[in-house]
Amino acid sequence: MTMPAPPGHNGGPPLEDEDDDPAGWRLWCWRRARRKAWKAPPEIALRRLERAEELGMTYREYTLEILERGRHL
């Protein structure tokens, strides 16, 4: 059984479809957050590089671990 429309609703289809533009606002936010996460001040980047070399990893691998786990190795 379907639910009756709430008061003030004309029962028609929605005017805006959320799934119309999947590459819209959420994708823009995701790309911006990703870019921001990869940008580190020079001192932090050098320390990450140093630590990655100590662990036998690349800078990219080490940074990915930090971003995925949310903590340093």
DSSP file (Angstrom, degrees, kcal/mol; ACC not computed):
  #  RESIDUE AA STRUCTURE BP1 BP2  ACC     N-H-->O    O-->H-N    N-H-->O    O-->H-N    TCO  KAPPA ALPHA  PHI   PSI    X-CA   Y-CA   Z-CA
    1    1 A M              0   0    0      0, 0.0     2,-0.2     0, 0.0     0, 0.0   0.000 360.0 360.0 360.0 134.0    0.0    0.0    0.0
    2    2 A T        -     0   0    0      1,-0.1     0, 0.0     0, 0.0     0, 0.0  -0.520 360.0-111.5 -86.0 152.9    1.4    3.4   -0.9
    3    3 A M        -     0   0    0     -2,-0.2    -1,-0.1     1,-0.1     2,-0.1  -0.582  34.8-111.7 -79.3 141.1    1.6    6.3    1.5
    4    4 A P        -     0   0    0      0, 0.0    -1,-0.1     0, 0.0     7,-0.0  -0.404  40.6 -95.4 -69.3 151.9   -0.7    9.2    0.8
    5    5 A A        -     0   0    0      1,-0.1     3,-0.1     4,-0.1     4,-0.0  -0.380  44.8-106.2 -65.9 144.5    1.0   12.4   -0.3
    6    6 A P    >   -     0   0    0      0, 0.0     3,-1.9     0, 0.0     5,-0.1  -0.270  51.0 -75.5 -67.4 160.1    1.7   14.9    2.6
    7    7 A P  T 3  S+     0   0    0      0, 0.0     3,-0.1     0, 0.0     0, 0.0  -0.281 121.7  26.2 -55.8 137.4   -0.4   18.0    2.8
    8    8 A G  T 3  S+     0   0    0      1,-0.3     2,-0.4    -3,-0.1    -3,-0.0   0.386  92.6 120.2  89.8  -3.4    0.5   20.6    0.2
    9    9 A H    <   -     0   0    0     -3,-1.9    -1,-0.3     1,-0.1    -4,-0.1  -0.800  53.7-154.0 -96.6 134.7    1.9   18.0   -2.2
   10   10 A N        -     0   0    0     -2,-0.4    -1,-0.1    -3,-0.1    -5,-0.0   0.508  37.3-119.3 -86.9  -2.7    0.2   17.8   -5.6
   11   11 A G  S    S+     0   0    0      1,-0.2    -2,-0.0    -5,-0.1    -1,-0.0   0.499  71.1 128.1  81.9   2.6    1.2   14.2   -6.1
   12   12 A G        -     0   0    0      1,-0.2    -1,-0.2     0, 0.0     3,-0.1  -0.256  68.3 -77.8 -84.6 176.9    3.2   14.9   -9.2
   13   13 A P        -     0   0    0      0, 0.0    -1,-0.2     0, 0.0    -3,-0.1  -0.316  59.4 -87.4 -70.4 157.9    6.8   13.9  -10.0
   14   14 A P        -     0   0    0      0, 0.0     3,-0.1     0, 0.0     0, 0.0  -0.351  27.8-138.7 -65.0 147.0    9.6   15.8   -8.3
   15   15 A L  S    S+     0   0    0      1,-0.2     2,-0.5    -3,-0.1     0, 0.0   0.833  88.8  44.1 -75.7 -32.6   10.8   18.8  -10.2
   16   16 A E  S    S-     0   0    0      4,-0.0     2,-0.6     3,-0.0    -1,-0.2  -0.953  72.2-151.5-118.1 131.3   14.5   18.1   -9.6
   17   17 A D    >   -     0   0    0     -2,-0.5     3,-1.4     1,-0.1     4,-0.3  -0.893   4.8-153.8-101.1 121.9   16.1   14.7   -9.9
   18   18 A E  G >  S+     0   0    0     -2,-0.6     3,-0.5     1,-0.3    -1,-0.1   0.826  94.6  52.9 -63.5 -32.0   19.1   14.2   -7.6
   19   19 A D  G 3  S+     0   0    0      1,-0.2    -1,-0.3    -3,-0.1    -2,-0.0   0.349  80.8  96.1 -88.8   7.5   20.6   11.6   -9.9
   20   20 A D  G <  S+     0   0    0     -3,-1.4    -1,-0.2     1,-0.3    -2,-0.1   0.910  94.8  27.8 -61.4 -43.0   20.5   13.8  -13.0
   21   21 A D    X   +     0   0    0     -3,-0.5     3,-1.0    -4,-0.3    -1,-0.3  -0.754  63.5 170.9-124.7  83.5   24.0   15.0  -12.7
   22   22 A P  T 3  S+     0   0    0      0, 0.0     5,-0.3     0, 0.0    -1,-0.1   0.778  80.9  57.6 -65.2 -24.0   26.2   12.4  -10.9
   23   23 A A  T 3  S+     0   0    0     -3,-0.1    -3,-0.0     3,-0.1    -2,-0.0  -0.180  93.7  95.2 -96.9  41.5   29.3   14.4  -11.7
   24   24 A G  S <> S-     0   0    0     -3,-1.0     4,-2.2    -2,-0.1     5,-0.2   0.406  92.1 -20.9-101.5-126.1   28.1   17.5  -10.0
   25   25 A W  H  > S+     0   0    0      1,-0.2     4,-2.6     2,-0.2     5,-0.2   0.884 131.0  50.9 -58.9 -46.9   28.5   19.0   -6.5
   26   26 A R  H  > S+     0   0    0      1,-0.2     4,-2.5     2,-0.2    -1,-0.2   0.893 111.2  48.7 -63.4 -39.3   29.6   15.8   -4.7
   27   27 A L  H  > S+     0   0    0     -5,-0.3     4,-2.7     2,-0.2    -1,-0.2   0.911 110.9  50.6 -65.9 -41.6   32.2   15.0   -7.3
   28   28 A W  H  X S+     0   0    0     -4,-2.2     4,-2.3     2,-0.2    -2,-0.2   0.929 112.4  46.9 -60.8 -45.1   33.5   18.6   -7.1
   29   29 A C  H  X S+     0   0    0     -4,-2.6     4,-2.6     1,-0.2    -2,-0.2   0.909 112.3  50.4 -63.0 -42.4   33.7   18.4   -3.3
   30   30 A W  H  X S+     0   0    0     -4,-2.5     4,-2.4     1,-0.2    -2,-0.2   0.929 111.3  47.7 -63.2 -45.5   35.4   15.0   -3.4
   31   31 A R  H  X S+     0   0    0     -4,-2.7     4,-2.5     1,-0.2    -1,-0.2   0.903 112.8  49.0 -62.5 -41.4   38.1   16.2   -5.9
   32   32 A R  H  X S+     0   0    0     -4,-2.3     4,-2.4    -5,-0.2    -1,-0.2   0.921 112.2  47.6 -65.6 -43.3   38.7   19.3   -3.8
   33   33 A A  H  X S+     0   0    0     -4,-2.6     4,-2.2     2,-0.2    -2,-0.2   0.888 112.1  50.6 -64.7 -38.8   39.1   17.3   -0.6
   34   34 A R  H  X S+     0   0    0     -4,-2.4     4,-1.6     2,-0.2    -2,-0.2   0.927 111.2  47.8 -64.7 -45.3   41.4   14.9   -2.3
   35   35 A R  H  X S+     0   0    0     -4,-2.5     4,-1.0     1,-0.2    -2,-0.2   0.912 112.7  49.2 -61.0 -42.6   43.6   17.6   -3.7
   36   36 A K  H  < S+     0   0    0     -4,-2.4     3,-0.3     1,-0.2    -1,-0.2   0.873 107.8  54.2 -66.0 -37.3   43.7   19.3   -0.3
   37   37 A A  H  < S+     0   0    0     -4,-2.2    -1,-0.2     1,-0.2    -2,-0.2   0.844 108.6  49.1 -66.2 -33.2   44.6   16.0    1.5
   38   38 A W  H  < S+     0   0    0     -4,-1.6     2,-0.6    -5,-0.1    -1,-0.2   0.687  92.3  88.6 -81.3 -17.9   47.6   15.5   -0.9
   39   39 A K     <  +     0   0    0     -4,-1.0    -4,-0.0    -3,-0.3     0, 0.0  -0.717  56.2 169.9 -84.2 119.7   49.0   19.0   -0.4
   40   40 A A        -     0   0    0     -2,-0.6    -3,-0.0     2,-0.0     5,-0.0  -0.962  40.1 -99.8-127.3 146.6   51.3   19.1    2.6
   41   41 A P     >  -     0   0    0      0, 0.0     4,-2.5     0, 0.0     3,-0.5  -0.273  42.9-106.3 -58.4 152.8   53.6   21.9    3.8
   42   42 A P  H  > S+     0   0    0      0, 0.0     4,-2.5     0, 0.0     5,-0.2   0.848 118.8  53.9 -52.9 -39.7   57.2   21.3    2.7
   43   43 A E  H  > S+     0   0    0      1,-0.2     4,-1.9     2,-0.2     5,-0.1   0.912 111.9  44.2 -63.7 -41.3   58.4   20.3    6.2
   44   44 A I  H  > S+     0   0    0     -3,-0.5     4,-2.6     2,-0.2    -1,-0.2   0.904 112.4  51.9 -70.1 -41.1   55.7   17.7    6.5
   45   45 A A  H  X S+     0   0    0     -4,-2.5     4,-2.4     1,-0.2    -2,-0.2   0.910 110.6  48.5 -62.0 -41.9   56.3   16.3    3.0
   46   46 A L  H  X S+     0   0    0     -4,-2.5     4,-2.4    -5,-0.2    -1,-0.2   0.896 111.8  49.2 -65.5 -39.6   60.1   16.0    3.8
   47   47 A R  H  X S+     0   0    0     -4,-1.9     4,-2.6     2,-0.2    -2,-0.2   0.903 111.3  49.4 -66.4 -40.3   59.4   14.2    7.0
   48   48 A R  H  X S+     0   0    0     -4,-2.6     4,-2.7     2,-0.2    -2,-0.2   0.909 111.3  49.7 -63.6 -41.2   57.0   11.8    5.3
   49   49 A L  H  X S+     0   0    0     -4,-2.4     4,-2.2     2,-0.2    -2,-0.2   0.922 111.7  48.4 -62.7 -44.1   59.6   11.2    2.6
   50   50 A E  H  X S+     0   0    0     -4,-2.4     4,-1.8     1,-0.2    -2,-0.2   0.927 114.2  45.4 -60.9 -46.8   62.2   10.5    5.2
   51   51 A R  H  X S+     0   0    0     -4,-2.6     4,-1.7     1,-0.2    -2,-0.2   0.885 110.6  53.9 -66.8 -39.0   59.9    8.1    7.2
   52   52 A A  H  X>S+     0   0    0     -4,-2.7     5,-3.2     1,-0.2     4,-0.6   0.913 108.1  49.8 -61.9 -42.8   58.8    6.4    4.0
   53   53 A E  H ><5S+     0   0    0     -4,-2.2     3,-0.7     1,-0.2    -1,-0.2   0.881 107.6  54.4 -63.9 -37.6   62.4    5.7    3.1
   54   54 A E  H 3<5S+     0   0    0     -4,-1.8    -1,-0.2     1,-0.2    -2,-0.2   0.865 112.8  43.4 -61.6 -35.6   63.1    4.3    6.6
   55   55 A L  H 3<5S-     0   0    0     -4,-1.7    -1,-0.2    -5,-0.1    -2,-0.2   0.477 117.1-112.8 -89.5  -3.1   60.2    1.9    6.1
   56   56 A G  T <<5S+     0   0    0     -3,-0.7     2,-0.3    -4,-0.6    -3,-0.2   0.817  77.2 121.0  75.9  31.0   61.2    1.0    2.5
   57   57 A M      < -     0   0    0     -5,-3.2    -1,-0.3    -6,-0.1     2,-0.2  -0.755  64.4-108.6-118.8 166.5   58.1    2.6    1.0
   58   58 A T     >  -     0   0    0     -2,-0.3     4,-2.5     1,-0.1     5,-0.2  -0.517  33.8-109.7 -86.4 164.9   57.6    5.4   -1.6
   59   59 A Y  H  > S+     0   0    0      1,-0.2     4,-2.8     2,-0.2     5,-0.2   0.918 120.3  51.4 -58.9 -43.4   56.3    8.8   -0.5
   60   60 A R  H  > S+     0   0    0      2,-0.2     4,-2.5     1,-0.2    -1,-0.2   0.922 110.2  47.4 -62.0 -45.9   53.0    8.0   -2.3
   61   61 A E  H  > S+     0   0    0      2,-0.2     4,-2.0     1,-0.2    -1,-0.2   0.923 114.0  47.6 -61.5 -44.3   52.5    4.6   -0.6
   62   62 A Y  H  X S+     0   0    0     -4,-2.5     4,-2.0     2,-0.2    -2,-0.2   0.921 112.8  48.0 -64.3 -44.6   53.3    6.2    2.9
   63   63 A T  H  X S+     0   0    0     -4,-2.8     4,-2.7     1,-0.2    -1,-0.2   0.891 109.3  53.8 -64.8 -39.3   51.0    9.1    2.3
   64   64 A L  H  X S+     0   0    0     -4,-2.5     4,-2.7    -5,-0.2     5,-0.2   0.904 107.1  51.8 -60.6 -40.7   48.2    6.8    1.1
   65   65 A E  H  X S+     0   0    0     -4,-2.0     4,-2.7     2,-0.2     5,-0.4   0.918 110.7  47.9 -61.4 -43.2   48.6    4.7    4.3
   66   66 A I  H  X S+     0   0    0     -4,-2.0     4,-2.4     1,-0.2     5,-0.3   0.933 114.4  45.9 -62.9 -45.6   48.2    7.9    6.4
   67   67 A L  H  < S+     0   0    0     -4,-2.7    -2,-0.2     1,-0.2    -1,-0.2   0.874 116.9  44.3 -67.3 -37.3   45.2    9.0    4.5
   68   68 A E  H  < S+     0   0    0     -4,-2.7    -2,-0.2    -5,-0.2    -1,-0.2   0.920 124.6  31.4 -73.5 -44.2   43.5    5.6    4.6
   69   69 A R  H  < S-     0   0    0     -4,-2.7    -2,-0.2    -5,-0.2    -3,-0.2   0.753  94.3-134.3 -88.3 -25.6   44.2    4.8    8.3
   70   70 A G  S  < S+     0   0    0     -4,-2.4     2,-0.3    -5,-0.4    -3,-0.1   0.640  77.1  76.4  79.0  13.6   44.1    8.3    9.7
   71   71 A R  S    S-     0   0    0     -6,-0.4    -1,-0.2    -5,-0.3    -2,-0.2  -0.981  83.6-100.5-150.7 160.5   47.3    7.7   11.7
   72   72 A H              0   0    0     -2,-0.3    -9,-0.0     1,-0.1   -10,-0.0  -0.477 360.0 360.0 -82.5 153.4   51.0    7.5   11.1
   73   73 A L              0   0    0     -2,-0.1    -1,-0.1   -11,-0.1   -11,-0.0   0.444 360.0 360.0 -82.2 360.0   52.9    4.2   10.8
